[in-house]
Each structure stands twice: as structure tokens, then as C-alpha cells.
Amino acid sequence: MENNIKAYPMKGGDGDSSYTNNSSYQKSLAEVVTSLIGEVVADKLDIQSLAGEHPFRIADLGCSVGPNTFLAVQNIIHSVKLKYQTLRLISSTPEFQVFFNDHASNDFNTLFKTLPSDKPYYAAGVPGSFYTRLFPRSSLHLVYSSFALHWLSKLPDELMAVDSLAWNKGRVHYGGAEKEVVMAYRRQYQRDMHVFLNARAEEVVCGGLVVVLVPGRPNDVPHSECIGNVLFEVLGCCLSDMANEGKIDEQKLDHLNIPIYYASPGELEEIANENGFFTIDRIEGLPRIAEPETMHAARRLALGIRVGVEAVFKGHLKDETIDELFESYSKKLEQVPSIYSSGGASIMFAVFRRNHKY
Ligand SMILES: C[S@@+](CC[C@H](N)C(=O)[O-])C[C@H]1O[C@@H](n2cnc3c(N)ncnc32)[C@H](O)[C@@H]1O
């Protein structure tokens, strides 16, 4: 089922460079959306028609190792319980079952070891790509996914062919690249989102919700000015410098690309409308949480990016080379603190409700 789908899980365990210890930014966003999720559950989740269904099943897709996933799940359950109370349906408040999903190579051991001891739900791990079917038909009531859907299932094929117009020579991402490269990434994103929505359409009950939090790009900001792209462009420059110094084989660099796409709310809306299985209840960019312009912030940012994309480099570069790369990346970010105040960043919050009509 996972043919061709590439997995680049976050660094597991609880060491200094683990995802657990380098995901406070994602955590702060999960906190920001707490009240939004409360609103969405209160306004859009049709508890009356789900009230007979036990247990209430939640899936977190791309959950990584925690603790952010525990916080998110706890918020969702709190909101659902509150809705039952508000509707005076307390006696039928269901039990909760939570499925923690990520690639099979995710560090599920750390995830399970750190599950809150007082969790008000039954927990299960579901390994596999969310670009495949993961659950039985009509078995989920609320799907959540945060900071995961910007990962493509794979690099666009066009990028891999030396004779293609989208051959991305000397770069690791599409920011500042030829328009063919940008289009190849965009098409891959469109294909992936259709696959994602089709799979969820099978799995989510009618009236059930898919809640997505994902880094993206404001509608009016070109790719080249989106902060995520700018950050990868700077990383690409560090790699080129190292190739020029003979520390990295240039050909290896030509084959190295990061399978991440930053979509705008408009693009996501267009795909969801075309797909048709879901009604878009909400889609908006969240206000940016600005990082202070300090050297410390540059180091933290470099580490955060490293935790996210290191797995992409693993197959191509030696560990010492990766260390050196991120050391020089951190220094370069210190020199361009204006990156932090760039307006081209957006975290997208989107809510899709499974239609009754299909
Ligand atoms: C940055 S982490 C986000 C973790 C957590 N949701 C949070 O908000 O802190 C992204 C996670 O998405 C997972 N992921 C990426 N693509 C995936 C896919 N196709 N299927 C399942 N998980 C995926 C990665 O393995 C990684 O653990």
C-alpha cells in the first residue's frame, strides 16, 4: 500500500535534538487553535446525529512522538465533552478512542511510553502513510492533523529526470527555482491532497470533521517570499557553498530535494471544492507568532529545521557533513535576522465536514 511513499520521520527519543525537545513552536500553535477547535466542535460537529455512536473515534494523522499530539487530543476531547454537557446529553457522553498515526518508522515507543497516565481515552497506534486508507469505512468522527500535510508523499517525478525542464539543479527546494519546478511541486501537492481527501472521505462518518493545521503561504504572497521557502533557499546556499569547497559531491546535491510544499488557503480551497466529499467550514491563515531577532533564535530555528528535515539528508550525506551543514546554516541565519520579520509566513487552519450527499 505504501508503494513509492517516502517517510522522513522526526527524530525520536528525548535527547537534545529530538522532536520532543524541539517542537515548542508547533506546541504554541496547537495552543493557539485550542479555542478555534472549541468553536468548531461547538458549531459544526453534529453531535445529535452522532450521539448514538460509541465510542467517539479520533485520529491524529502525523502525530510524531508527542507531547504536542497529547495536548491536541486532550483539547478535542474536552471540546466534545463540553458540547455533550451544553446539549444536556451528559448521560450519553461516549467513551473515546484515539488513534495515533504516523509512518511505521516513527518512534512509536517514545510516543507510547509518554502517553499521559490519566488519559481519558483508549489509545492505539496506526502505522502507515495518511496518503493511503488507514481505517475502516465510516469509522472516524474527528480527524486532526497538525504540521504534517505540507509533507508530500514523494518528490515529483519530473524533478528526478536530468533532461526535464523541472530538473532542479543546484537547489534543494522550489523557492527561487524555475517555474517548471514550482509547478511540479504544486501538481504533486494537488495529487496528494486528492488522495488524502478521498481516503478520509471513506473513513470519516457523514457529518464528521477533518481539522488541519499546516504551515503554508498567504494567498497574496509569492512562493519566493514565503518564509518556509526562504529558509530552505538559505539552506540550499549552505549546501552549494559546501559543494564549491569540495565537501559535498555536486551530483549528490542535484538529486537532493525536500518534499515539502507550502500551499495557500486559496489552493487548498480549490482542491477541496474540486474533490467534493467535504464542505469547507473554515479556512484561514493564523496570525504569525513572531520569533525575536536574536542569535539564540537563529540557533533554535536552525535546530527546528534540522529536526524536521534531517531525515531527508540522511541517505545522501554523512553525519559529520550534516553537522557541518547545520552549523553553517545557523551562522547564516544569524546574519539575516530580517528573515524573522518577513511577512510571508502563514499557518493555515482548515476544517472540512464530511458531506451527506455522496
Ligand atoms: C513536524 S511533525 C508534526 C508532529 C505533530 N503533529 C505536531 O504538531 O507537533 C510531522 C509528522 O508528520 C509525519 N508525516 C509526514 N508525512 C506523513 C504521511 N504521509 N503519513 C503519516 N505521517 C506523516 C512525520 O513522520 C512527522 O512525524
The ligand as an ORCA input file, in Angstrom:
! r2SCAN-3c Opt
* xyz 0 1
  C       6.506     18.162     12.226
  S       5.858     16.623     12.717
  C       4.344     17.131     13.463
  C       4.015     16.345     14.696
  C       2.798     16.784     15.463
  N       1.591     16.605     14.672
  C       2.914     18.215     15.919
  O       2.078     19.049     15.527
  O       3.821     18.516     16.679
  C       5.301     15.924     11.161
  C       4.937     14.466     11.286
  O       4.197     14.089     10.144
  C       4.589     12.791      9.789
  N       4.211     12.530      8.392
  C       4.641     13.186      7.288
  N       4.097     12.628      6.197
  C       3.307     11.614      6.633
  C       2.487     10.661      5.977
  N       2.378     10.641      4.640
  N       1.809      9.773      6.730
  C       1.905      9.758      8.085
  N       2.691     10.650      8.761
  C       3.386     11.562      8.037
  C       6.094     12.783     10.016
  O       6.603     11.479     10.081
  C       6.183     13.563     11.311
  O       6.155     12.746     12.414
*
